[in-house]
Amino acid sequence: MIDALLDPLRYEFFIRALIAAGLVGTVTAVVGTFVVLKGLAFIGDAVSHAAFPGLVVAFLLQGPYLLGAAVAAIATSLAIGYVSQRTRLRMDTTIGVLFAGMFALGIFLFSTIRGFVADLF
């Protein structure tokens, strides 16, 4: 019984994967706790959806998708911080407005692609 549990540890790739999983789990636990305690639980969803216009722009320019998504996500994050510090709006309001605005921009840009067909299915 114990051999079945220890057998995978003979492989170097398994040990590396186990270490990577432990590191990722630790980092995400710390960041997740910080985000929840600061009341920013919605930011992950907002930034992931705000990356959409970056993907569309990268597609239109035939560039790397990851770079387009990263630029849009980072720009949105910075904009959330800037707007929330410069106005009297609450952070969750700022996140919601920029989330919806960036996603709408992505849909608008996507609709400019030749051959685009709006289909609910």
ABEGO torsion letter per residue (X at the ends): XAAAAAAAAABAAAAAAAAAAAAAAAAAAAAAAAAAAAGAAAAAAAAAAAAAAAAAAAAAAGBBAAAAAAAAAAAAAAAAAAAAAABABBAAAAAAAAAAAAAAAAAAAAAABBGBBBBAX
